[in-house]
C-alpha cells in the first residue's frame, strides 16, 4: 500500500532527511520525502496506522496536514 503524507514545516534538506529517517525507522515503512512538494511518499509492507505515521513526523518536529492512500494503476 502507498500513502501520501502532506507535511508542514520542512524548509531545507536537513528537514527532509530528518523526516525521511524518522519514517524509515518504523518497521514496514519505506519512505521518500519530497521537499519541494512538502510531502512524503510512503510504501507500506506491513500494517502501519496513520496515527503511527503522524506521531513519528510530529515527534521529528513537523506538522502532518493530511495522510491519503494513493490508489490507481501505478501505486
N, C-alpha and C positions, 0 to 999 in steps of 0.2 A: 504494500500500500504506500502511496505517496501523498504527503501533506505539504501544504504551503503555510509558513508562519510569517505573518507580516509583523515587523519589529520596528519600534521607535527607539531613538537614542543612539544608534550607531552612526558615527561620523568619520571614522578612519579605518585603516586596515587593521590596526590593533583591536578595535572593537569587533570587526569582522572575525578575526582569529579567535578572540575570546569567546564569542557566541558559538562559533563552529566547534571549538574544543569542548565547551560545556555540553553541547548537544551530543557530540560523538562519544562522550563518556557514558552515555546511557546505553545499556545493553539492548541491542536490536535496532540501533539508530545509525544511519549513515546520512550525515547532513552536509550540505554545501550552502554556504551563506553568500548571498549576492548583495554586496554593499550598496551599489548604485540603485538597486530596486528595493533596498531595505527589507529584504525577506530571506528566509531560509527554505530551501527545498529539502525535504526530509523523506528518505526511503526507510520504511519500517520492515524489518524482517521478523519482528516479534510484536506481541501486543503491548503497545505503549500508549497510555492515555493522553489526551490533550492536556489534562491538568499536570501530568509529569513533564511534558514538553514546556508548558508555560512556567512551571516552577523553576526549571533549570535556567531558562532565559532570564527570568526575574532575579534569581539568585546571582546571575552574572552581572546584573545591574541595568537591565534593559526592559522595555515595556512591550508586551505582546498585544498587538492590536487585534489580530484575528488568526484563527487556525482553520484552514479549509482542506477538505480532501480533494486531491487532484484526480479527476475522473476523465476518462477518454481513451482513445485508441493507443496513445503512446505513453501512458502513465505506468 
